[in-house]
């Protein structure tokens, strides 16, 4: 399964949440509300989730293994960095 498209949905100028993306797999499946969070040591990609009654969050969808998670994360982070460096979105 390959990521065939990445789209910026929303960009934030304040706080740790930097952007929300939608990604498309094999031109057949879209995954919305993938969050990109800025951390001191880089970026963290957060899968779509919902808040439970106890205040915790549960992923609605997530990669089954770390190899696929790393592949998704690296492609989104690289897309974001390239977009920032090409002035397609503002840098924080």
Beta strands, then each sheet from edge to edge (+ up, - down):
strand 1: 3-11
strand 2: 17-25
strand 3: 29-39
strand 4: 42-46
strand 5: 49-51
strand 6: 57-59
sheet 1: 1+ 2- 3+ 4-
sheet 2: 5+ 6-
end
